[in-house]
Amino acid sequence: MQPLSSREIRERFLDYFEKMDHLKISASSIVPQNDPTLLFINSGMAPLKNYFLGKETPPSPRLANYQPCIRTKDIDDVGDRHHLTIFEMLGSWSIGDYYKEKACKLAYDLLVHELDFDPKRLYFTVYGGNDDLGIKPDTESIEAWKKCGVPEDHIVVLGEDNFWGPAGDHGPCGPCTEVFYDTGAEYGPEYKPGGHFDDVSRYIEIWNAGVFMELNKQKDGTFEPLPLKSVDTGSGLERLAMVMNGCDSVYETDLLAPLMAFSKELLGKNTDIQTERMISDHMRASIMILAEGVMPGNEGQGYIPRRLIRKCVAACISRGVKPNFNKHIQKTIEMLGDYYPQLKSAREAIIYNMEQEINEFVPIVENGLKKIEEELSTNSKSKELFPGHVAFELVTTHGLPLEVIKAELASKKIEFAEIEYNECYEAHRKASRVISRKSSVGADQERIELEFIEVADTEFTGYDSLETDSEILKIYRTEDEIYFATKETPFYGESGGQAGDIGTARTSTGELQIIDTMKVKNTHVHIAKIISGEIETGEKIELVVDGENRKASMRNHSATHLLHAALHEVIGKHAIQKGSMVTSERLRFDFQNPQAVSNEELIKVEALVNKWIMQNDSRTTKLCSYEEAIDNGAMALFGEKYDSDVRVIAFGKESVELCGGTHVGRTGDIGLFVITQETSVAKGIRRIEAVTGTEAVRVMQERTALLNAAAKELSTKPQEVPARIKDLRAEMKKKIKEASAKAAQNGSTDFIKEVKRDYEGFKLFAATLDADAKAVKEIGDNMINKGEVQLICLISKDDKGMKSFVWSNSDVKAGDFLKKILEPVAGRGGGRPNFAQGGAPDVNSGAQVLEFIESL
């Protein structure tokens, strides 16, 4: 089998399926669009779900693509040969077109004839049926593999692992067939027909060659054939690259090996392979998530990057290493930016949010680990069994995550009193009744949607009242939470960017804390924790929304409308909304704009919104047809689907939008509007974050305190701080320039990174350095005149990009060499045979140029 790079594997996979009449479609964002049941895209099929459900018509019955996926359920397994929290799925689909025989033939043909896999090392698993359920063995797939030339002893009949679905108690499902690669005898015993099939160590799954959606499980447990049969396949790119290149693990592939090198360098002498793998994987996943504009936080999507980043930070701190993941960021963008361009456009936002999270968490970890050492030094028994009550105090009082405590104790080979910890947690929960809002919707999304998809639409009464008496129509229970729908509800279900309401509910038999509300189509599903008693379907229930939380959400939602209108006024009508998030704490607004909004424009936008707030315009609400609303100038959101009758929210003449959310009665109720951040989300998409009301007052007070502190430090007045900083920067720039000139005059300087080698029979020297273009040229002139080397390449950078200079006193033409080394970074340049100069727009591409020179 010929080794192939990950780039080549992607291209061959897609080229093959395009040749087989599949339409190549673009990868979707890992943030689900219009799907409240998913935290992140977790499979190649997830963005295409509506095609399989018949809700939308696919652009072709045959599709193929590559898709990044986030899966955190196996987070504790990261560090073995092949588990990852983020991976790229190569997928192909047949929606009502070909079926099992064709799917198997395509998979075998691609693996054996296109990718040159040795068929003797391939094994194929199929579903063996279930007599109790009345489901027959998948003999059709067995025969399909045999037709491909697969011997019987390489076809493995398995049980439930080869039957997919349904996502809930009922719905579409079917058998699947998977392809495994034999990694060799050193990883375990060989499979013998009828014996154990080791799918953990020796045999590695490289392709789910077909999930065959052919059955529909009924509520009574019986199965009926589906009218439309489809095929869903998926192959993990990392695993393919692993076996095709003879790697021991996915971490040795070109997708992860560079990150592994950075992790090893970062950890130094205290490194170990599992921690290197954990950091490499978690950083790659966090970087992809941050590139989509997801900010680290304590709930929802933000909780995932926070957890991943903080695990990496804790691993560094516990080893006495300063956490710095900038190399991981730059390399990930370099390797994947061509496929996922949002990485490139969000570079600065990724770095900023990573640094913010690190700076916030480092003191927490340092203090927490210090507390652990204090406990171990003062209590000798703790060295044998670390007390659960001490760990609980570290979590609740000092903010140290439990998994960090466990990891630290494990590294010291100290056992942890987990039972005592759980008892402390339970006692605390019962005593305080403080219930976390974070729910497990993401853990069981498909099941929840299927449970409530057929429940009658909910009548929403929350526009006029925060309390309603209703009747429970449906209940679904999980281990931690209870989900229920009612005939009517005042609870707003998360939609249109606005977070779901929280509050309380009570029946004659039970009391609940509602921690979130979601929507499944037009059914409002309440997510709750039982406080006391129990509830049953058909019971009367009293529903009460948390008024303060709702008011805060309303302030932020109405402010979002005013922000949208102000952006149209200040930067233009092209600033259409591309997404939003409104919670009780803050608002986030994404909009179309080719470049960053300048500080002057942000000041104007903020001032205009506050002007409209002070006008205290009343809100008007109108129900009308969609056509009438648009004719009257209401703004509709691009890509949003509307019913024939719509709700129009207006604040004076300034803001008129179609919206189903909840809003303040007058703009004055918003209080104050403060913009906290403006960043890039993706190419051509900007994001503004802001706060209102009391949170806006707090932010302004904090900013004033910081400004006064800066003025004091600079020995100047607050209003003169910018001018003073400008003077200091000019003075520093002058000193740097003088130092660079001095270094050039002496013919020496401190190079950041160097490459020394022979090239086509001549001595080559290449390096990166911090100096302006004039100083770099003088340094190079001095070096080439000394005659110690015949070919020189010096690289620097400025505000406009990376700059490169080449000198040649050899048969190698400087201009030709420059063009060659700039090609990998999309750079340009030219010059004479003895001197050439050029550059590239990416200011950080110098390192890549040096690596390319080293590889020539």
C-alpha positions in Angstrom: 0.0 0.0 0.0 1.4 3.3 -1.1 1.7 5.9 1.8 -0.5 9.0 1.1 -0.7 12.3 2.9 -4.0 13.3 4.5 -4.5 15.9 1.7 -4.1 13.2 -0.9 -6.5 10.8 0.9 -9.2 13.5 1.0 -8.7 14.3 -2.7 -8.7 10.6 -3.8 -11.8 9.9 -1.8 -13.8 12.8 -3.3 -12.5 12.3 -6.8 -13.5 8.7 -6.7 -17.1 9.4 -5.6 -17.4 12.3 -8.1 -16.4 9.8 -10.7 -19.2 7.5 -9.4 -21.8 10.3 -10.0 -21.8 11.7 -6.4 -22.2 15.4 -6.0 -19.4 16.9 -3.9 -20.9 19.2 -1.3 -19.2 21.6 1.1 -18.4 20.9 4.7 -20.8 22.4 7.2 -20.0 24.4 10.2 -19.4 22.3 13.3 -22.0 24.6 15.0 -25.4 23.1 14.0 -27.7 25.4 12.0 -31.4 25.4 13.1 -31.0 22.3 15.2 -31.4 22.9 18.9 -30.9 19.2 19.7 -27.2 19.2 18.9 -24.4 21.0 20.7 -22.0 20.3 17.8 -22.0 18.4 14.5 -21.0 14.9 15.6 -21.2 12.9 12.3 -21.0 13.5 8.6 -24.8 12.8 8.3 -25.9 15.3 11.0 -26.0 18.4 8.8 -27.9 16.3 6.2 -30.5 15.0 8.6 -33.4 16.7 6.9 -32.7 14.9 3.6 -33.0 11.6 5.3 -36.2 12.6 7.2 -37.7 13.8 3.9 -38.1 17.4 5.2 -35.8 18.8 2.4 -34.9 17.6 -1.1 -31.1 17.0 -1.6 -29.3 18.6 -4.5 -28.5 15.1 -5.7 -29.5 11.6 -4.6 -25.8 10.8 -4.4 -23.6 13.0 -2.2 -20.0 13.1 -0.8 -17.9 15.4 1.3 -15.5 15.8 4.2 -16.9 17.1 7.5 -15.2 18.0 10.8 -17.0 16.4 13.8 -16.8 16.9 17.5 -17.4 14.0 19.9 -16.6 14.4 23.6 -18.3 11.3 25.0 -15.0 9.4 24.7 -12.9 12.3 26.2 -11.4 10.1 28.9 -10.2 7.7 26.2 -8.2 10.3 24.4 -4.5 9.2 24.6 -4.9 5.7 23.2 -4.2 4.8 19.6 -7.2 6.2 17.9 -9.7 8.1 20.1 -10.1 11.8 19.4 -12.5 14.6 20.4 -12.3 16.1 16.9 -11.9 14.2 13.6 -12.6 14.6 9.9 -15.3 12.3 8.5 -15.1 11.3 4.8 -18.7 10.5 3.9 -20.8 9.3 1.0 -24.6 9.0 0.8 -27.3 7.5 -1.3 -30.7 9.0 -0.6 -33.3 6.7 -2.1 -30.9 5.6 -4.9 -28.5 2.6 -4.7 -28.5 0.2 -1.8 -26.4 -2.6 -0.2 -24.8 -4.3 -3.1 -23.7 -1.1 -4.7 -22.6 0.5 -1.4 -20.3 -2.5 -0.6 -18.9 -2.6 -4.2 -18.0 1.1 -4.0 -16.3 0.7 -0.6 -14.3 -2.3 -1.7 -13.4 -0.8 -5.0 -12.1 2.4 -3.4 -10.1 0.7 -0.7 -8.6 -2.1 -2.8 -8.2 -0.6 -6.3 -8.0 3.1 -5.7 -6.2 3.3 -2.3 -4.3 0.0 -2.8 -5.3 -1.7 0.5 -4.2 -5.3 0.8 -7.5 -7.2 0.8 -6.0 -9.9 3.0 -5.8 -7.4 5.8 -9.4 -6.2 5.5 -12.3 -7.6 7.6 -16.0 -6.9 7.2 -18.6 -7.0 9.9 -22.3 -7.5 9.3 -25.4 -7.7 11.5 -26.4 -11.2 12.6 -30.0 -10.5 13.3 -32.2 -10.8 16.4 -34.8 -13.6 16.7 -36.5 -11.9 19.6 -37.2 -8.8 17.6 -38.0 -10.6 14.4 -35.1 -9.1 12.5 -33.3 -11.4 10.1 -29.5 -11.5 9.6 -28.2 -9.1 7.0 -27.5 -11.8 4.4 -27.7 -9.3 1.6 -24.6 -7.5 2.9 -22.8 -10.9 3.3 -23.5 -11.8 -0.3 -22.5 -8.3 -1.5 -19.1 -8.7 0.1 -18.7 -12.2 -1.3 -19.4 -10.8 -4.8 -16.5 -8.4 -4.2 -14.2 -11.4 -3.6 -14.1 -11.3 0.2 -13.5 -14.8 1.6 -16.0 -16.0 4.2 -13.4 -16.1 7.0 -13.0 -12.3 6.6 -16.7 -11.7 7.1 -17.6 -11.3 10.8 -21.2 -11.6 11.9 -21.8 -9.5 15.0 -24.8 -8.4 17.1 -26.1 -5.0 18.3 -22.9 -3.1 17.4 -23.9 -3.6 13.8 -27.4 -2.3 14.1 -27.8 1.5 14.1 -30.7 3.3 15.8 -33.3 4.3 16.2 -32.3 7.6 17.9 -35.1 7.2 20.3 -37.5 4.4 21.3 -39.0 4.5 17.8 -38.1 5.7 14.3 -35.8 4.9 11.3 -33.1 2.3 11.9 -31.2 -0.5 10.2 -28.2 -2.8 10.0 -24.7 -1.5 9.2 -21.6 -3.1 7.8 -18.1 -1.9 8.8 -14.6 -2.4 7.4 -11.7 -3.1 9.8 -8.0 -3.2 9.1 -5.7 -5.8 10.6 -2.8 -3.9 12.2 -0.8 -7.0 12.9 0.0 -9.8 15.3 1.8 -7.5 17.7 -1.5 -6.0 18.7 -3.4 -9.2 19.5 -4.5 -12.7 18.4 -5.7 -13.3 14.9 -9.5 -13.6 14.4 -10.8 -17.1 13.7 -14.3 -17.7 12.5 -16.6 -18.1 15.4 -14.1 -16.7 17.8 -13.6 -13.3 19.4 -13.1 -10.3 17.1 -10.8 -7.8 18.8 -12.1 -4.4 17.5 -10.1 -2.5 20.1 -6.5 -3.3 19.6 -5.6 -5.4 16.6 -8.5 -4.7 14.2 -9.1 -0.9 13.7 -12.4 0.3 12.1 -11.6 2.4 9.1 -15.0 2.8 7.4 -18.6 2.3 8.3 -19.3 1.3 4.7 -23.0 1.4 5.1 -25.7 2.3 7.6 -28.7 0.9 5.8 -31.9 2.7 6.8 -34.5 0.2 6.0 -36.7 -0.3 9.1 -39.0 1.9 11.1 -39.4 0.8 14.7 -42.9 1.3 16.0 -43.9 2.5 19.4 -45.1 -1.1 20.2 -41.6 -2.4 19.5 -42.4 -4.0 16.1 -40.5 -3.1 12.9 -41.9 -2.1 9.5 -40.0 -1.5 6.3 -39.3 2.1 5.3 -40.7 3.3 2.0 -37.4 5.1 1.2 -34.1 3.2 1.7 -30.9 5.2 2.1 -27.2 4.6 2.7 -25.0 6.6 5.1 -21.3 5.9 5.1 -18.4 7.4 7.0 -14.6 7.0 7.2 -12.4 8.8 9.7 -9.6 10.5 7.9 -7.2 10.2 10.8 -7.7 6.4 11.0 -7.3 6.0 7.2 -4.1 8.0 7.3 -2.9 6.0 10.3 -3.2 2.6 8.6 -2.1 3.8 5.1 1.1 5.2 6.4 2.0 2.4 8.8 1.6 4.5 11.9 1.2 3.0 15.4 -1.5 5.6 16.2 -3.4 8.5 14.7 -1.1 10.9 16.5 1.8 9.9 14.2 -0.1 11.0 11.0 0.6 14.3 9.3 -2.6 15.6 10.8 -1.4 15.4 14.4 2.4 14.7 14.4 3.3 18.4 14.1 1.1 19.2 17.1 2.6 16.3 19.0 6.0 17.8 18.5 4.8 21.2 19.9 3.2 19.4 22.9 6.4 17.5 23.6 8.5 20.7 23.3 6.0 22.6 25.6 6.1 19.9 28.3 9.8 19.5 28.3 11.4 16.8 30.5 8.2 16.1 32.4 6.4 14.9 29.3 4.6 11.6 28.7 2.9 10.3 25.6 -0.6 10.3 26.9 -0.4 14.0 27.9 1.2 14.9 24.6 -1.7 13.3 22.8 -4.3 14.9 25.1 -3.0 18.4 24.5 -2.6 17.9 20.7 -6.1 16.6 20.4 -7.8 19.0 22.8 -6.0 22.0 21.2 -7.1 21.0 17.7 -10.7 20.7 18.8 -10.7 23.9 20.8 -9.1 25.9 17.9 -11.8 24.6 15.5 -14.6 25.5 18.0 -13.2 29.0 18.7 -12.9 29.6 14.9 -16.7 29.3 14.7 -17.1 32.2 17.2 -18.0 29.9 20.2 -16.6 31.5 23.3 -15.4 29.5 26.3 -18.1 29.5 29.0 -19.9 27.5 31.7 -22.8 26.2 29.7 -23.9 25.1 26.3 -21.4 25.0 23.5 -19.0 27.2 25.4 -18.5 24.6 28.1 -16.7 22.2 25.6 -13.8 24.5 24.7 -13.5 25.7 28.3 -13.2 22.1 29.5 -10.7 21.1 26.8 -8.5 24.2 27.2 -8.5 23.9 31.0 -7.4 20.3 30.9 -4.4 21.3 28.8 -3.6 24.3 31.1 -3.8 22.1 34.2 -1.5 19.5 32.6 1.1 22.3 32.1 0.8 23.9 35.5 1.1 20.6 37.3 4.4 20.1 35.6 5.7 23.6 36.3 5.3 24.7 32.6 3.8 28.0 31.5 0.9 27.1 29.1 1.4 28.6 25.7 -0.4 27.1 22.7 0.3 29.7 20.0 2.3 27.1 18.0 -0.6 24.7 18.1 -2.9 27.5 16.8 -0.6 28.6 14.0 0.1 25.0 12.8 -3.6 24.0 12.9 -4.5 27.0 10.8 -1.7 26.2 8.5 -2.7 22.6 8.0 -6.5 23.0 7.9 -7.0 26.6 6.8 -7.4 25.7 3.1 -10.3 23.3 3.9 -11.9 25.4 6.7 -11.2 29.0 5.8 -12.9 30.3 9.0 -9.7 29.3 10.7 -7.7 31.9 8.8 -10.2 34.7 9.2 -10.6 34.0 12.9 -6.9 33.7 13.7 -6.7 36.8 16.0 -10.0 35.9 17.7 -8.7 32.4 18.4 -5.5 33.6 19.9 -7.3 36.3 22.0 -9.9 33.9 23.4 -7.3 31.2 24.1 -5.2 33.7 26.0 -8.2 35.0 28.0 -9.2 31.5 29.0 -5.6 30.6 30.0 -5.1 33.9 32.0 -8.3 33.3 33.8 -7.7 29.7 34.7 -3.9 29.7 35.6 -4.3 31.3 39.0 -7.2 28.9 39.8 -5.1 25.9 39.0 -2.0 27.3 40.8 -4.0 28.0 44.0 -5.8 24.7 43.8 -2.7 22.6 43.4 -1.1 24.5 46.3 -4.1 23.6 48.4 -3.7 19.9 47.5 0.0 20.1 48.6 -1.0 21.7 51.8 -3.4 19.0 52.6 -0.9 16.3 51.8 1.8 17.9 53.9 -0.4 18.4 57.0 -2.5 15.2 56.9 -0.4 12.0 56.4 -3.6 9.9 55.8 -4.4 12.0 52.8 -1.4 10.5 51.0 -3.1 7.1 51.1 -6.7 8.2 50.5 -7.4 11.9 49.6 -10.6 13.0 51.5 -13.7 13.6 49.5 -14.8 16.6 51.6 -11.5 18.4 50.9 -11.9 17.8 47.2 -15.4 19.1 47.4 -14.2 22.3 49.0 -11.6 22.7 46.3 -14.3 22.4 43.6 -17.0 24.6 45.2 -14.9 27.2 47.0 -11.7 27.5 44.9 -13.1 26.6 41.4 -10.7 23.7 40.7 -12.4 21.2 38.4 -12.8 17.7 39.8 -11.1 16.1 36.8 -8.0 18.2 37.5 -8.0 17.0 41.1 -8.3 13.4 40.0 -5.5 13.8 37.4 -3.2 15.4 40.0 -3.8 12.6 42.5 -3.4 9.9 39.9 0.0 11.4 38.9 1.0 11.0 42.6 -0.5 7.5 42.8 -2.9 8.6 45.5 -6.4 7.2 45.7 -9.4 9.5 45.9 -12.4 9.1 48.2 -15.0 9.5 45.5 -17.9 8.1 47.5 -17.4 10.7 50.2 -17.2 13.4 47.5 -20.5 12.3 46.0 -22.1 12.3 49.4 -20.9 15.9 50.0 -22.2 16.9 46.6 -25.7 15.4 47.2 -26.0 16.9 50.6 -25.1 20.3 49.2 -27.6 20.0 46.4 -30.4 19.0 48.7 -29.6 21.8 51.2 -29.3 24.7 48.8 -31.6 23.6 46.0 -29.2 25.4 43.7 -29.7 23.6 40.5 -27.4 24.1 37.5 -29.0 25.3 34.4 -26.6 23.3 32.2 -28.7 20.4 30.8 -27.7 17.2 29.0 -29.7 18.0 25.8 -26.6 17.5 23.7 -26.2 13.9 25.1 -29.5 12.6 23.9 -30.6 15.0 21.2 -32.1 12.6 18.6 -34.1 10.7 21.2 -35.6 13.9 22.6 -36.6 15.1 19.2 -38.2 11.8 18.3 -40.0 11.7 21.6 -41.7 15.0 21.1 -41.9 15.3 17.3 -45.5 14.1 17.2 -46.8 16.0 20.3 -49.4 18.7 19.6 -48.2 22.3 19.1 -47.9 24.3 22.2 -49.9 27.5 22.7 -47.4 30.1 23.9 -48.9 32.5 26.4 -45.7 34.1 27.5 -46.1 37.4 25.5 -48.8 38.5 27.9 -48.2 36.5 31.1 -45.4 34.8 33.0 -47.8 32.3 34.7 -50.1 29.7 33.2 -52.1 26.7 34.4 -51.9 23.9 31.9 -52.0 20.1 31.4 -49.0 17.8 30.9 -49.2 16.1 27.5 -45.9 14.2 27.4 -43.0 13.3 29.7 -39.6 11.9 28.9 -37.1 11.0 31.7 -33.4 10.7 31.6 -31.0 9.8 34.4 -30.5 13.5 35.4 -33.5 15.4 34.0 -37.1 15.3 33.1 -38.5 16.7 29.8 -42.2 17.5 29.4 -44.6 19.3 27.1 -47.9 21.0 28.0 -50.9 22.3 26.1 -50.0 25.9 27.0 -46.9 27.5 28.4 -45.5 31.0 29.3 -42.0 29.5 28.8 -40.2 30.7 25.7 -38.5 27.9 23.9 -35.0 28.6 22.6 -35.3 29.8 19.0 -34.4 32.8 16.9 -31.2 33.2 18.9 -33.0 33.8 22.2 -32.2 31.4 25.0 -35.1 29.4 26.6 -36.8 30.6 29.8 -36.1 29.2 33.2 -38.4 29.1 36.2 -40.5 26.7 38.3 -43.5 24.3 37.9 -45.8 22.7 40.4 -48.4 19.9 40.4 -50.4 18.4 43.2 -47.8 15.6 43.4 -44.5 17.3 42.6 -42.4 20.5 42.4 -39.8 21.2 39.6 -37.0 23.6 38.8 -37.2 24.4 35.0 -33.6 24.9 33.9 -34.2 25.5 30.2 -36.8 25.4 27.5 -36.3 24.1 23.9 -38.5 23.7 20.9 -39.1 20.6 18.8 -40.9 22.1 15.8 -43.7 24.1 17.4 -43.8 22.1 20.7 -42.2 23.8 23.7 -40.2 21.2 25.7 -39.4 22.1 29.4 -36.2 20.7 30.8 -36.4 20.3 34.5 -35.0 18.9 37.7 -37.3 17.3 40.3 -37.2 19.2 43.6 -39.7 17.0 45.3 -42.3 14.4 44.5 -43.1 13.3 41.0 -45.3 14.3 38.0 -47.4 12.3 35.6 -48.9 12.7 32.1 -52.4 14.2 32.2 -51.8 16.2 35.5 -52.7 19.8 35.8 -49.6 21.9 36.2 -48.8 25.5 37.3 -46.0 27.1 35.2 -44.1 30.2 36.5 -41.3 31.9 34.5 -38.4 33.5 36.3 -39.3 37.1 35.8 -35.9 38.7 36.4 -34.2 36.3 34.0 -36.9 37.0 31.4 -36.6 40.8 31.8 -32.8 40.6 31.3 -33.3 38.5 28.1 -35.9 40.9 26.8 -33.5 43.9 27.3 -30.8 42.1 25.4 -33.1 40.9 22.6 -34.6 44.4 22.1 -31.1 45.9 22.1 -30.1 43.4 19.4 -32.8 44.8 17.2 -31.6 48.4 17.8 -28.0 47.3 17.2 -29.0 45.8 13.8 -30.7 49.0 12.8 -27.7 51.1 14.0 -25.3 49.0 12.0 -27.4 49.7 8.9 -27.2 53.4 9.7 -23.5 53.6 10.4 -21.8 51.0 8.1 -24.5 50.3 5.5 -27.4 48.1 4.5 -25.1 45.3 3.6 -24.7 44.5 7.3 -27.3 41.9 7.3 -27.7 39.5 10.3 -26.0 36.2 10.0 -26.7 34.9 13.5 -27.4 35.9 17.0 -27.5 34.7 20.6 -29.5 36.4 23.4 -29.3 35.3 27.0 -30.0 37.0 30.3 -26.3 37.9 30.6 -25.3 39.3 27.2 -26.0 39.5 23.5 -24.0 38.4 20.5 -24.8 39.6 17.0 -23.1 38.3 13.8 -23.4 40.3 10.6 -22.0 40.5 7.1 -19.1 43.0 6.6 -15.9 42.6 4.6 -13.7 44.1 7.2 -13.5 44.9 10.9 -15.7 47.7 12.2 -13.4 50.6 13.1 -13.3 52.0 16.6 -14.9 55.2 15.3 -17.8 53.3 13.8 -18.3 51.2 17.0 -18.5 54.5 19.0 -21.1 55.8 16.6 -23.1 52.5 16.7 -23.1 52.5 20.5 -24.0 56.1 20.8 -26.9 55.7 18.3 -28.4 52.7 20.2 -28.2 54.6 23.5 -29.8 57.6 21.8 -32.8 55.4 20.8 -32.9 54.0 24.3 -33.2 57.5 25.8 -36.0 58.3 23.3 -38.0 55.7 25.2 -40.0 54.6 22.1 -42.8 52.2 22.8 -42.8 48.8 21.3 -45.5 48.0 18.8 -46.5 44.4 17.8 -48.4 43.5 14.6 -49.5 40.2 13.2 -49.8 40.3 9.4 -48.9 38.4 6.3 -45.3 38.0 5.3 -45.8 39.9 2.1 -47.5 42.8 3.9 -44.7 43.0 6.4 -42.0 43.1 3.7 -43.9 45.7 1.7 -44.0 47.9 4.8 -40.2 47.8 5.2 -39.8 45.1 7.9 -36.5 43.4 8.0 -36.5 39.6 7.4 -33.4 37.6 8.2 -31.6 35.9 5.4 -32.0 32.1 5.4 -34.8 32.2 8.0 -38.0 30.3 7.1 -41.3 32.1 8.0 -44.9 31.1 8.2 -47.5 32.8 6.0 -48.5 34.9 9.0 -45.7 36.7 10.8 -45.1 38.8 14.0 -43.6 42.3 13.4 -41.8 44.1 16.3 -41.2 47.8 15.9 -39.5 50.4 18.1 -40.5 53.8 16.6 -39.4 54.1 12.9 -35.8 53.1 13.7 -36.3 49.3 14.0 -38.9 47.1 12.3 -38.2 43.4 12.2 -40.0 40.0 11.9 -39.5 38.3 15.2 -41.2 35.7 17.5 -39.1 36.6 20.6 -39.9 38.5 23.8 -39.1 42.2 24.1 -39.3 45.2 26.4 -42.3 47.5 26.4 -40.3 50.6 25.8 -36.7 51.2 24.7 -36.0 53.0 27.9 -36.4 49.7 29.7 -33.1 48.6 28.3 -31.3 51.2 30.5 -27.8 51.3 29.0 -26.1 49.6 26.0 -22.3 48.9 26.0 -20.4 47.1 23.3 -17.7 44.8 24.8 -16.1 43.2 21.8 -16.0 43.1 18.0 -14.3 40.1 16.3 -14.2 38.0 13.2 -16.3 34.8 12.9 -15.5 33.8 9.4 -14.6 35.4 6.1 -16.8 38.4 5.6 -18.7 37.8 8.9 -18.2 40.0 12.0 -19.4 39.7 15.5 -20.4 42.3 18.1 -20.9 41.3 21.7 -22.7 43.7 24.1 -24.3 44.0 27.5 -27.3 46.0 28.8 -28.9 47.2 32.1 -27.0 46.6 35.3 -24.4 44.4 33.5 -23.6 47.4 31.3 -23.2 49.6 34.3 -20.7 47.1 35.9 -18.7 47.0 32.6 -18.5 50.8 32.5 -17.4 51.0 36.1 -14.7 48.4 35.5 -13.4 50.3 32.4 -13.2 53.5 34.4 -11.3 51.9 37.1 -8.8 50.4 34.6 -8.4 53.8 32.9 -7.7 55.5 36.2 -5.2 52.8 37.1 -3.4 53.2 33.7 -3.3 57.0 34.1 -1.8 56.6 37.6 0.8 54.2 36.3 1.7 56.5 33.4 1.7 59.6 35.7 -0.8 61.4 33.5 -4.5 62.3 33.4 -7.1 59.7 32.2 -7.9 61.7 29.1 -4.2 61.9 28.2 -3.5 58.1 28.4 -3.8 57.5 24.6 -1.3 60.3 23.8 1.1 59.1 26.5 1.0 55.5 25.1 1.5 56.8 21.6 4.6 58.7 22.8 6.0 55.6 24.6 5.5 53.4 21.5 7.3 56.0 19.3 10.2 56.1 21.7 10.3 52.2 21.8 10.2 52.0 18.0 13.0 54.5 17.8 15.2 52.4 20.2 14.4 49.2 18.2 15.4 50.9 15.0 18.7 52.1 16.5 19.4 48.6 17.8 18.7 47.1 14.4 20.9 49.5 12.7 23.7 48.9 15.2 23.4 45.1 14.6 23.5 45.6 10.9 26.6 47.8 11.2 28.3 45.1 13.3 27.3 42.4 10.8 25.5 40.4 13.4 22.2 40.0 15.0 20.0 37.7 17.1 18.2 35.4 14.7 14.9 33.9 15.9 15.3 30.7 14.0 18.1 29.5 11.6 18.6 27.0 8.8 22.1 26.1 7.7 22.6 23.5 4.9 24.0 22.8 1.4 21.8 23.6 -1.6 22.8 22.5 -5.1 26.5 22.5 -4.0 26.4 25.9 -2.3 26.2 26.9 1.4 22.8 28.2 2.2 21.8 30.3 5.3 18.2 31.2 6.1 16.7 32.8 9.2 13.9 34.9 10.6 14.6 38.0 12.6 12.9 41.1 14.2 14.2 44.1 12.2 12.8 46.6 9.7 13.4 46.1 6.0 16.4 48.6 5.8 18.2 46.8 8.7 17.5 43.4 7.2 19.0 44.4 3.8 22.1 45.8 5.5 22.6 42.6 7.5 22.2 40.5 4.4 24.6 42.7 2.3 27.3 42.4 5.1 26.8 38.6 5.3 27.0 38.0 1.5 30.1 40.2 1.2 31.9 38.2 3.8 31.7 35.2 1.4 31.1 32.6 4.1 27.8 31.5 2.5 26.8 31.8 -1.1 23.0 31.8 -0.7 21.1 33.8 2.0 17.4 34.2 2.8 16.4 36.5 5.6 12.7 36.8 6.7 11.0 39.5 8.8 7.5 40.9 9.1 5.6 44.2 9.5 2.0 45.3 9.7 1.4 44.4 6.1 2.7 40.9 6.1 5.8 38.7 5.9 8.9 40.1 4.0 11.6 37.9 2.5 15.0 38.8 1.0 17.4 36.6 -1.0 21.0 37.2 -1.8 23.0 34.9 -4.2 26.6 34.6 -5.0 26.2 31.3 -6.8 24.7 29.7 -9.9 21.3 29.8 -8.2 19.4 32.8 -9.3 18.0 34.8 -6.3 14.7 35.6 -8.1 14.0 32.0 -9.0 14.8 30.8 -5.5 12.6 33.4 -4.0 9.6 32.5 -6.1 10.1 28.8 -5.2 10.1 29.3 -1.5 7.2 31.7 -1.5 4.9 29.4 -3.5 3.7 27.3 -0.4 2.5 30.5 1.3 0.9 32.1 -1.7 3.6 34.8 -1.8 5.0 36.9 -4.6 8.3 38.5 -5.4 11.1 39.0 -7.9 14.4 40.7 -8.6 17.9 40.2 -10.1 20.0 37.1 -10.2 22.1 38.3 -7.2 19.2 39.9 -5.1 15.5 39.5 -4.9 12.7 40.5 -2.4 9.1 39.7 -1.9 6.6 38.5 0.7 3.2 37.1 1.7 0.1 38.6 3.3 0.2 36.2 6.3 2.5 37.8 8.8 3.2 34.5 10.5 4.1 32.5 7.3 7.9 32.9 7.8 8.2 29.7 9.9 6.5 27.8 7.1 9.0 29.2 4.5 11.9 28.1 6.7 10.4 24.6 7.0 10.1 24.5 3.2 13.7 25.6 2.8 14.8 22.9 5.2 12.9 20.3 3.2 14.3 21.2 -0.2 
